[in-house]
């Protein structure tokens, strides 16, 4: 079973949420998009997140390019892009950027944990240590 995982940070790089989700897919592009949609869904579900600047970082240059350029989106993922757009619109301050996988160890660790159930943890502290 594959998994996706993410780290939500605010504009000050403060970790505010960690999540991991088991998924059954074969396509890495779909996995990256599910990861982004889940991050946006979690963020938009919290009233205290409205009006905050959110930066969506992905190690998939394809996903970032397609998120920023609607004409380059694959039709088979149209439903996921619609969800991402809806959650982004609810937040109103969402930016997408590409980052190298090596730059985000927390996200890689969460993705590799392969939890059997979905897990999301909202944090109220400034520092998080992953074991």
VODREN-494222 format. One record per atom (N, C-alpha, C, O): residue in one letter; atom name; x, y, z negated. Coordinates in Angstrom, 2 decimals, m for minus. Layout:
% VODREN-494222
rest | atom | c1 | c2 | c3
A | CA | X | Y | Z
...
END
This chain:
% VODREN-494222
rest | atom | c1 | c2 | c3
X | N | 0.85 | m1.18 | 0.00
X | CA | 0.00 | 0.00 | 0.00
X | C | 0.89 | 1.24 | 0.00
X | O | 1.87 | 1.31 | m0.75
X | N | 0.56 | 2.18 | 0.82
X | CA | 1.30 | 3.44 | 0.90
X | C | 0.70 | 4.44 | m0.09
X | O | m0.35 | 4.20 | m0.67
X | N | 1.39 | 5.54 | m0.25
X | CA | 0.88 | 6.57 | m1.14
X | C | 1.32 | 7.94 | m0.71
X | O | 2.32 | 8.10 | 0.00
X | N | 0.57 | 8.93 | m1.15
X | CA | 0.96 | 10.32 | m0.96
X | C | 1.03 | 10.95 | m2.34
X | O | 0.32 | 10.54 | m3.26
X | N | 1.88 | 11.93 | m2.47
X | CA | 2.00 | 12.62 | m3.74
X | C | 2.39 | 14.05 | m3.51
X | O | 2.98 | 14.39 | m2.48
X | N | 2.05 | 14.89 | m4.46
X | CA | 2.35 | 16.29 | m4.28
X | C | 2.58 | 17.01 | m5.59
X | O | 2.20 | 16.53 | m6.66
X | N | 3.19 | 18.15 | m5.47
X | CA | 3.46 | 19.04 | m6.59
X | C | 2.87 | 20.39 | m6.22
X | O | 3.26 | 20.97 | m5.21
X | N | 1.94 | 20.88 | m7.01
X | CA | 1.38 | 22.20 | m6.77
X | C | 2.13 | 23.20 | m7.63
X | O | 2.28 | 23.01 | m8.83
X | N | 2.60 | 24.26 | m6.99
X | CA | 3.32 | 25.32 | m7.70
X | C | 2.66 | 26.65 | m7.36
X | O | 2.06 | 26.81 | m6.29
X | N | 2.77 | 27.60 | m8.28
X | CA | 2.26 | 28.93 | m7.96
X | C | 3.36 | 29.73 | m7.26
X | O | 4.43 | 29.19 | m6.96
X | N | 3.10 | 31.00 | m6.98
X | CA | 4.06 | 31.81 | m6.22
X | C | 5.35 | 32.06 | m6.99
X | O | 6.34 | 32.49 | m6.40
X | N | 5.36 | 31.78 | m8.30
X | CA | 6.57 | 31.92 | m9.10
X | C | 7.32 | 30.59 | m9.23
X | O | 8.23 | 30.47 | m10.05
X | N | 6.93 | 29.59 | m8.44
X | CA | 7.51 | 28.26 | m8.40
X | C | 7.22 | 27.47 | m9.69
X | O | 7.88 | 26.46 | m9.96
X | N | 6.27 | 27.92 | m10.46
X | CA | 5.86 | 27.21 | m11.68
X | C | 5.00 | 26.01 | m11.28
X | O | 4.04 | 26.17 | m10.52
X | N | 5.33 | 24.83 | m11.78
X | CA | 4.55 | 23.63 | m11.51
X | C | 3.23 | 23.73 | m12.25
X | O | 3.19 | 23.95 | m13.46
X | N | 2.13 | 23.56 | m11.51
X | CA | 0.81 | 23.65 | m12.14
X | C | 0.02 | 22.35 | m12.03
X | O | m0.93 | 22.14 | m12.78
X | N | 0.41 | 21.47 | m11.10
X | CA | m0.30 | 20.20 | m10.96
X | C | 0.58 | 19.19 | m10.23
X | O | 1.32 | 19.53 | m9.32
X | N | 0.47 | 17.94 | m10.67
X | CA | 1.12 | 16.82 | m9.99
X | C | 0.03 | 15.85 | m9.58
X | O | m0.94 | 15.66 | m10.32
X | N | 0.15 | 15.23 | m8.41
X | CA | m0.84 | 14.23 | m8.03
X | C | m0.22 | 13.13 | m7.19
X | O | 0.80 | 13.32 | m6.53
X | N | m0.85 | 11.96 | m7.24
X | CA | m0.45 | 10.82 | m6.43
X | C | m1.71 | 10.04 | m6.06
X | O | m2.60 | 9.86 | m6.89
X | N | m1.78 | 9.59 | m4.81
X | CA | m2.96 | 8.90 | m4.31
X | C | m2.52 | 7.70 | m3.48
X | O | m1.69 | 7.84 | m2.58
X | N | m3.06 | 6.52 | m3.77
X | CA | m2.78 | 5.38 | m2.89
X | C | m3.62 | 5.50 | m1.62
X | O | m4.80 | 5.86 | m1.68
X | N | m3.03 | 5.20 | m0.49
X | CA | m3.76 | 5.26 | 0.78
X | C | m3.40 | 4.04 | 1.63
X | O | m2.35 | 3.44 | 1.45
X | N | m4.28 | 3.70 | 2.53
X | CA | m4.05 | 2.57 | 3.43
X | C | m4.03 | 3.09 | 4.87
X | O | m5.04 | 3.06 | 5.57
X | N | m2.89 | 3.57 | 5.27
X | CA | m2.76 | 4.05 | 6.64
X | C | m1.40 | 3.65 | 7.19
X | O | m0.52 | 3.22 | 6.44
X | N | m1.24 | 3.78 | 8.46
X | CA | 0.02 | 3.43 | 9.10
X | C | 0.73 | 4.64 | 9.70
X | O | 1.92 | 4.56 | 10.01
X | N | 0.04 | 5.73 | 9.86
X | CA | 0.54 | 6.90 | 10.57
X | C | 1.08 | 7.94 | 9.59
X | O | 0.34 | 8.42 | 8.73
X | N | 2.35 | 8.29 | 9.72
X | CA | 2.95 | 9.27 | 8.80
X | C | 2.34 | 10.66 | 8.96
X | O | 2.27 | 11.41 | 7.99
X | N | 1.91 | 11.01 | 10.17
X | CA | 1.27 | 12.32 | 10.37
X | C | m0.03 | 12.41 | 9.58
X | O | m0.33 | 13.44 | 8.97
X | N | m0.79 | 11.32 | 9.58
X | CA | m2.04 | 11.30 | 8.82
X | C | m1.76 | 11.38 | 7.33
X | O | m2.47 | 12.08 | 6.60
X | N | m0.73 | 10.68 | 6.86
X | CA | m0.37 | 10.72 | 5.44
X | C | 0.00 | 12.13 | 5.01
X | O | m0.44 | 12.59 | 3.95
X | N | 0.80 | 12.83 | 5.82
X | CA | 1.18 | 14.20 | 5.48
X | C | m0.05 | 15.11 | 5.42
X | O | m0.15 | 15.96 | 4.53
X | N | m0.96 | 14.92 | 6.34
X | CA | m2.16 | 15.75 | 6.37
X | C | m3.07 | 15.46 | 5.18
X | O | m3.63 | 16.38 | 4.59
X | N | m3.21 | 14.18 | 4.81
X | CA | m4.00 | 13.82 | 3.63
X | C | m3.38 | 14.45 | 2.39
X | O | m4.10 | 14.93 | 1.51
X | N | m2.06 | 14.45 | 2.32
X | CA | m1.34 | 15.07 | 1.20
X | C | m1.69 | 16.55 | 1.08
X | O | m1.98 | 17.03 | m0.02
X | N | m1.67 | 17.27 | 2.19
X | CA | m1.98 | 18.70 | 2.19
X | C | m3.45 | 18.94 | 1.83
X | O | m3.76 | 19.84 | 1.05
X | N | m4.35 | 18.14 | 2.41
X | CA | m5.78 | 18.30 | 2.11
X | C | m6.04 | 18.08 | 0.63
X | O | m6.80 | 18.84 | 0.02
X | N | m5.42 | 17.07 | 0.03
X | CA | m5.62 | 16.80 | m1.40
X | C | m5.09 | 17.96 | m2.24
X | O | m5.73 | 18.36 | m3.21
X | N | m3.94 | 18.50 | m1.87
X | CA | m3.39 | 19.65 | m2.61
X | C | m4.33 | 20.84 | m2.54
X | O | m4.58 | 21.50 | m3.55
X | N | m4.85 | 21.12 | m1.36
X | CA | m5.78 | 22.24 | m1.21
X | C | m7.09 | 21.98 | m1.93
X | O | m7.68 | 22.89 | m2.52
X | N | m7.56 | 20.73 | m1.89
X | CA | m8.80 | 20.38 | m2.59
X | C | m8.65 | 20.59 | m4.09
X | O | m9.51 | 21.20 | m4.73
X | N | m7.55 | 20.09 | m4.66
X | CA | m7.32 | 20.26 | m6.10
X | C | m7.23 | 21.74 | m6.47
X | O | m7.80 | 22.18 | m7.46
X | N | m6.50 | 22.49 | m5.67
X | CA | m6.32 | 23.91 | m5.96
X | C | m7.63 | 24.67 | m5.86
X | O | m7.95 | 25.49 | m6.73
X | N | m8.40 | 24.41 | m4.82
X | CA | m9.65 | 25.15 | m4.63
X | C | m10.74 | 24.72 | m5.61
X | O | m11.76 | 25.41 | m5.74
X | N | m10.55 | 23.61 | m6.31
X | CA | m11.55 | 23.15 | m7.27
X | C | m11.45 | 23.87 | m8.61
X | O | m12.31 | 23.69 | m9.48
X | N | m10.41 | 24.66 | m8.80
X | CA | m10.20 | 25.36 | m10.07
X | C | m10.44 | 26.85 | m9.91
X | O | m9.82 | 27.51 | m9.09
X | N | m11.36 | 27.37 | m10.72
X | CA | m11.66 | 28.81 | m10.65
X | C | m10.45 | 29.66 | m10.96
X | O | m10.27 | 30.72 | m10.36
X | N | m9.61 | 29.21 | m11.88
X | CA | m8.44 | 30.01 | m12.26
X | C | m7.39 | 30.09 | m11.15
X | O | m6.42 | 30.83 | m11.27
X | N | m7.58 | 29.33 | m10.06
X | CA | m6.65 | 29.38 | m8.94
X | C | m7.08 | 30.37 | m7.87
X | O | m6.26 | 30.75 | m7.02
X | N | m8.34 | 30.80 | m7.88
X | CA | m8.81 | 31.76 | m6.87
X | C | m8.03 | 33.06 | m6.98
X | O | m7.79 | 33.57 | m8.08
X | N | m7.65 | 33.59 | m5.84
X | CA | m6.92 | 34.85 | m5.82
X | C | m5.43 | 34.70 | m6.04
X | O | m4.70 | 35.69 | m5.98
X | N | m4.95 | 33.49 | m6.31
X | CA | m3.52 | 33.28 | m6.50
X | C | m2.87 | 32.92 | m5.17
X | O | m3.51 | 32.33 | m4.30
X | N | m1.63 | 33.28 | m5.02
X | CA | m0.90 | 32.94 | m3.80
X | C | m0.48 | 31.48 | m3.86
X | O | 0.15 | 31.04 | m4.83
X | N | m0.81 | 30.73 | m2.84
X | CA | m0.47 | 29.31 | m2.78
X | C | 0.43 | 29.08 | m1.57
X | O | 0.13 | 29.54 | m0.47
X | N | 1.52 | 28.37 | m1.78
X | CA | 2.44 | 28.01 | m0.72
X | C | 2.37 | 26.50 | m0.53
X | O | 2.67 | 25.76 | m1.46
X | N | 1.99 | 26.05 | 0.65
X | CA | 1.95 | 24.63 | 0.96
X | C | 3.26 | 24.29 | 1.66
X | O | 3.51 | 24.74 | 2.78
X | N | 4.09 | 23.50 | 0.99
X | CA | 5.36 | 23.07 | 1.57
X | C | 5.21 | 21.62 | 2.01
X | O | 4.63 | 20.80 | 1.30
X | N | 5.73 | 21.31 | 3.17
X | CA | 5.70 | 19.94 | 3.68
X | C | 7.03 | 19.63 | 4.33
X | O | 7.65 | 20.49 | 4.95
X | N | 7.45 | 18.37 | 4.19
X | CA | 8.68 | 17.97 | 4.88
X | C | 8.39 | 17.52 | 6.30
X | O | 9.28 | 17.04 | 7.00
X | N | 7.15 | 17.66 | 6.72
X | CA | 6.76 | 17.34 | 8.10
X | C | 6.61 | 18.62 | 8.92
X | O | 5.64 | 19.36 | 8.78
X | N | 7.60 | 18.87 | 9.77
X | CA | 7.53 | 20.06 | 10.63
X | C | 6.31 | 19.98 | 11.55
X | O | 5.71 | 21.00 | 11.86
X | N | 5.95 | 18.77 | 11.99
X | CA | 4.77 | 18.60 | 12.85
X | C | 3.51 | 19.06 | 12.13
X | O | 2.69 | 19.77 | 12.71
X | N | 3.34 | 18.64 | 10.87
X | CA | 2.13 | 19.00 | 10.13
X | C | 2.05 | 20.52 | 9.95
X | O | 0.98 | 21.10 | 10.14
X | N | 3.15 | 21.14 | 9.58
X | CA | 3.15 | 22.59 | 9.38
X | C | 2.82 | 23.30 | 10.70
X | O | 2.02 | 24.23 | 10.71
X | N | 3.44 | 22.87 | 11.79
X | CA | 3.19 | 23.49 | 13.09
X | C | 1.72 | 23.35 | 13.49
X | O | 1.11 | 24.30 | 13.98
X | N | 1.17 | 22.17 | 13.27
X | CA | m0.24 | 21.95 | 13.63
X | C | m1.19 | 22.71 | 12.72
X | O | m2.24 | 23.17 | 13.16
X | N | m0.82 | 22.86 | 11.46
X | CA | m1.67 | 23.63 | 10.53
X | C | m1.70 | 25.10 | 10.93
X | O | m2.73 | 25.76 | 10.80
X | N | m0.57 | 25.61 | 11.41
X | CA | m0.47 | 27.02 | 11.78
X | C | m0.96 | 27.31 | 13.20
X | O | m1.27 | 28.45 | 13.52
X | N | m1.02 | 26.28 | 14.05
X | CA | m1.39 | 26.47 | 15.45
X | C | m2.55 | 25.53 | 15.80
X | O | m2.31 | 24.40 | 16.23
X | N | m3.78 | 25.98 | 15.63
X | CA | m4.94 | 25.12 | 15.88
X | C | m4.96 | 24.45 | 17.26
X | O | m5.47 | 23.34 | 17.39
X | N | m4.42 | 25.09 | 18.27
X | CA | m4.44 | 24.50 | 19.61
X | C | m3.55 | 23.26 | 19.72
X | O | m3.68 | 22.49 | 20.67
X | N | m2.63 | 23.05 | 18.76
X | CA | m1.74 | 21.89 | 18.77
X | C | m2.23 | 20.74 | 17.90
X | O | m1.51 | 19.76 | 17.72
X | N | m3.42 | 20.86 | 17.35
X | CA | m3.94 | 19.82 | 16.45
X | C | m4.43 | 18.62 | 17.25
X | O | m5.07 | 18.76 | 18.29
X | N | m4.12 | 17.45 | 16.75
X | CA | m4.58 | 16.21 | 17.38
X | C | m6.04 | 15.98 | 17.06
X | O | m6.45 | 16.12 | 15.90
X | N | m6.83 | 15.64 | 18.06
X | CA | m8.27 | 15.48 | 17.87
X | C | m8.60 | 14.39 | 16.87
X | O | m9.61 | 14.48 | 16.17
X | N | m7.77 | 13.35 | 16.78
X | CA | m8.07 | 12.24 | 15.87
X | C | m8.00 | 12.66 | 14.40
X | O | m8.52 | 11.96 | 13.54
X | N | m7.38 | 13.80 | 14.12
X | CA | m7.30 | 14.31 | 12.74
X | C | m8.19 | 15.53 | 12.54
X | O | m8.05 | 16.26 | 11.56
X | N | m9.10 | 15.77 | 13.47
X | CA | m9.92 | 16.98 | 13.42
X | C | m10.66 | 17.11 | 12.09
X | O | m10.74 | 18.20 | 11.52
X | N | m11.20 | 16.01 | 11.58
X | CA | m11.95 | 16.06 | 10.33
X | C | m11.07 | 16.51 | 9.16
X | O | m11.51 | 17.29 | 8.32
X | N | m9.83 | 16.03 | 9.12
X | CA | m8.91 | 16.43 | 8.05
X | C | m8.52 | 17.90 | 8.19
X | O | m8.40 | 18.61 | 7.18
X | N | m8.31 | 18.37 | 9.42
X | CA | m7.97 | 19.78 | 9.61
X | C | m9.15 | 20.69 | 9.23
X | O | m8.95 | 21.79 | 8.71
X | N | m10.36 | 20.23 | 9.48
X | CA | m11.54 | 21.01 | 9.08
X | C | m11.59 | 21.12 | 7.56
X | O | m11.86 | 22.20 | 7.02
X | N | m11.34 | 20.02 | 6.86
X | CA | m11.31 | 20.06 | 5.39
X | C | m10.21 | 21.01 | 4.89
X | O | m10.45 | 21.81 | 3.99
X | N | m9.02 | 20.91 | 5.48
X | CA | m7.92 | 21.80 | 5.08
X | C | m8.30 | 23.25 | 5.30
X | O | m8.00 | 24.10 | 4.45
X | N | m8.95 | 23.55 | 6.41
X | CA | m9.37 | 24.93 | 6.69
X | C | m10.40 | 25.41 | 5.69
X | O | m10.34 | 26.55 | 5.23
X | N | m11.35 | 24.56 | 5.35
X | CA | m12.38 | 24.95 | 4.37
X | C | m11.77 | 25.24 | 3.01
X | O | m12.10 | 26.25 | 2.39
X | N | m10.88 | 24.36 | 2.55
X | CA | m10.25 | 24.59 | 1.25
X | C | m9.36 | 25.83 | 1.29
X | O | m9.31 | 26.59 | 0.32
X | N | m8.66 | 26.04 | 2.40
X | CA | m7.81 | 27.23 | 2.54
X | C | m8.64 | 28.50 | 2.52
X | O | m8.27 | 29.49 | 1.90
X | N | m9.77 | 28.46 | 3.21
X | CA | m10.64 | 29.64 | 3.27
X | C | m11.17 | 29.99 | 1.89
X | O | m11.29 | 31.16 | 1.54
X | N | m11.49 | 28.96 | 1.09
X | CA | m11.99 | 29.20 | m0.26
X | C | m10.94 | 29.90 | m1.12
X | O | m11.28 | 30.69 | m2.00
X | N | m9.67 | 29.61 | m0.88
X | CA | m8.58 | 30.22 | m1.65
X | C | m8.18 | 31.57 | m1.08
X | O | m7.84 | 32.48 | m1.83
X | N | m8.22 | 31.70 | 0.21
X | CA | m7.92 | 32.93 | 0.94
X | C | m6.45 | 33.32 | 0.97
X | O | m6.07 | 34.14 | 1.81
X | N | m5.62 | 32.79 | 0.11
X | CA | m4.20 | 33.16 | 0.11
X | C | m3.33 | 31.90 | 0.18
X | O | m2.67 | 31.55 | m0.79
X | N | m3.34 | 31.24 | 1.33
X | CA | m2.58 | 30.01 | 1.51
X | C | m1.58 | 30.20 | 2.65
X | O | m1.94 | 30.64 | 3.74
X | N | m0.32 | 29.88 | 2.38
X | CA | 0.73 | 29.94 | 3.39
X | C | 1.32 | 28.55 | 3.55
X | O | 1.42 | 27.80 | 2.57
X | N | 1.71 | 28.20 | 4.77
X | CA | 2.33 | 26.91 | 5.05
X | C | 3.78 | 27.12 | 5.42
X | O | 4.12 | 28.07 | 6.13
X | N | 4.65 | 26.23 | 4.92
X | CA | 6.07 | 26.32 | 5.24
X | C | 6.67 | 24.92 | 5.30
X | O | 6.20 | 23.99 | 4.64
X | N | 7.72 | 24.78 | 6.09
X | CA | 8.43 | 23.51 | 6.21
X | C | 9.62 | 23.51 | 5.26
X | O | 10.32 | 24.52 | 5.14
X | N | 9.84 | 22.40 | 4.58
X | CA | 10.99 | 22.25 | 3.71
X | C | 11.58 | 20.86 | 3.92
X | O | 10.87 | 19.94 | 4.31
X | N | 12.86 | 20.71 | 3.68
X | CA | 13.48 | 19.40 | 3.84
X | C | 13.07 | 18.49 | 2.69
X | O | 12.88 | 18.95 | 1.56
X | N | 12.94 | 17.22 | 2.98
X | CA | 12.52 | 16.25 | 1.96
X | C | 13.45 | 16.29 | 0.74
X | O | 12.98 | 16.16 | m0.39
X | N | 14.72 | 16.47 | 0.97
X | CA | 15.68 | 16.49 | m0.13
X | C | 15.44 | 17.64 | m1.09
X | O | 15.90 | 17.61 | m2.23
X | N | 14.72 | 18.66 | m0.66
X | CA | 14.50 | 19.85 | m1.49
X | C | 13.43 | 19.64 | m2.54
X | O | 13.33 | 20.44 | m3.47
X | N | 12.63 | 18.59 | m2.43
X | CA | 11.54 | 18.41 | m3.39
X | C | 11.55 | 16.98 | m3.93
X | O | 10.82 | 16.12 | m3.44
X | N | 12.38 | 16.75 | m4.94
X | CA | 12.51 | 15.42 | m5.52
X | C | 11.24 | 14.97 | m6.23
X | O | 10.90 | 13.79 | m6.21
X | N | 10.53 | 15.90 | m6.87
X | CA | 9.30 | 15.53 | m7.58
X | C | 8.28 | 14.94 | m6.64
X | O | 7.67 | 13.91 | m6.94
X | N | 8.07 | 15.57 | m5.50
X | CA | 7.08 | 15.08 | m4.54
X | C | 7.48 | 13.70 | m4.02
X | O | 6.63 | 12.82 | m3.89
X | N | 8.75 | 13.52 | m3.71
X | CA | 9.21 | 12.23 | m3.22
X | C | 9.01 | 11.14 | m4.27
X | O | 8.58 | 10.04 | m3.94
X | N | 9.30 | 11.45 | m5.53
X | CA | 9.09 | 10.48 | m6.61
X | C | 7.63 | 10.11 | m6.75
X | O | 7.30 | 8.94 | m6.93
X | N | 6.74 | 11.09 | m6.68
X | CA | 5.31 | 10.81 | m6.79
X | C | 4.82 | 9.96 | m5.63
X | O | 4.04 | 9.03 | m5.82
X | N | 5.28 | 10.25 | m4.44
X | CA | 4.89 | 9.50 | m3.25
X | C | 5.33 | 8.04 | m3.38
X | O | 4.61 | 7.13 | m2.96
X | N | 6.50 | 7.82 | m3.97
X | CA | 7.05 | 6.47 | m4.05
X | C | 6.54 | 5.66 | m5.24
X | O | 6.76 | 4.45 | m5.29
X | N | 5.86 | 6.28 | m6.17
X | CA | 5.34 | 5.56 | m7.35
X | C | 4.27 | 4.55 | m6.97
X | O | 4.14 | 3.52 | m7.63
X | N | 3.51 | 4.82 | m5.94
X | CA | 2.47 | 3.93 | m5.45
X | C | 1.50 | 3.52 | m6.55
X | O | 1.31 | 2.34 | m6.82
X | N | 0.89 | 4.52 | m7.18
X | CA | m0.13 | 4.25 | m8.18
X | C | m1.28 | 3.47 | m7.53
X | O | m1.56 | 3.65 | m6.35
X | N | m1.93 | 2.63 | m8.31
X | CA | m3.07 | 1.86 | m7.80
X | C | m4.33 | 2.71 | m7.78
X | O | m5.28 | 2.37 | m7.07
X | N | m4.36 | 3.79 | m8.53
X | CA | m5.50 | 4.70 | m8.56
X | C | m5.00 | 6.13 | m8.37
X | O | m3.82 | 6.41 | m8.57
X | N | m5.91 | 7.01 | m7.99
X | CA | m5.55 | 8.42 | m7.84
X | C | m5.24 | 9.02 | m9.20
X | O | m5.92 | 8.73 | m10.19
X | N | m4.21 | 9.83 | m9.25
X | CA | m3.80 | 10.48 | m10.49
X | C | m3.56 | 11.96 | m10.20
X | O | m2.90 | 12.30 | m9.22
X | N | m4.10 | 12.84 | m11.04
X | CA | m3.74 | 14.25 | m10.95
X | C | m3.60 | 14.79 | m12.36
X | O | m4.43 | 14.51 | m13.23
X | N | m2.55 | 15.55 | m12.59
X | CA | m2.24 | 16.11 | m13.91
X | C | m2.09 | 17.61 | m13.78
X | O | m1.22 | 18.09 | m13.06
X | N | m2.94 | 18.36 | m14.48
X | CA | m2.82 | 19.82 | m14.51
X | C | m1.96 | 20.19 | m15.70
X | O | m2.16 | 19.67 | m16.80
X | N | m1.02 | 21.08 | m15.49
X | CA | m0.05 | 21.44 | m16.52
X | C | m0.21 | 22.88 | m16.95
X | O | m0.60 | 23.74 | m16.16
X | N | 0.09 | 23.12 | m18.20
X | CA | 0.05 | 24.47 | m18.74
X | C | 1.43 | 24.91 | m19.21
X | O | 1.55 | 25.91 | m19.92
X | N | 2.46 | 24.18 | m18.81
X | CA | 3.81 | 24.51 | m19.26
X | C | 4.65 | 25.00 | m18.09
X | O | 4.22 | 24.95 | m16.94
X | N | 5.85 | 25.48 | m18.39
X | CA | 6.73 | 26.01 | m17.36
X | C | 7.71 | 24.98 | m16.81
X | O | 8.23 | 25.15 | m15.71
X | N | 7.96 | 23.90 | m17.55
X | CA | 8.96 | 22.93 | m17.14
X | C | 8.34 | 21.53 | m17.19
X | O | 7.64 | 21.19 | m18.14
X | N | 8.61 | 20.75 | m16.16
X | CA | 8.12 | 19.38 | m16.11
X | C | 9.31 | 18.47 | m15.86
X | O | 10.14 | 18.75 | m15.00
X | N | 9.39 | 17.38 | m16.61
X | CA | 10.44 | 16.41 | m16.41
X | C | 9.82 | 15.11 | m15.92
X | O | 8.90 | 14.59 | m16.55
X | N | 10.31 | 14.59 | m14.82
X | CA | 9.81 | 13.32 | m14.28
X | C | 10.78 | 12.22 | m14.66
X | O | 12.00 | 12.40 | m14.56
X | N | 10.26 | 11.10 | m15.10
X | CA | 11.10 | 9.95 | m15.44
X | C | 10.94 | 8.87 | m14.41
X | O | 11.56 | 7.81 | m14.51
END
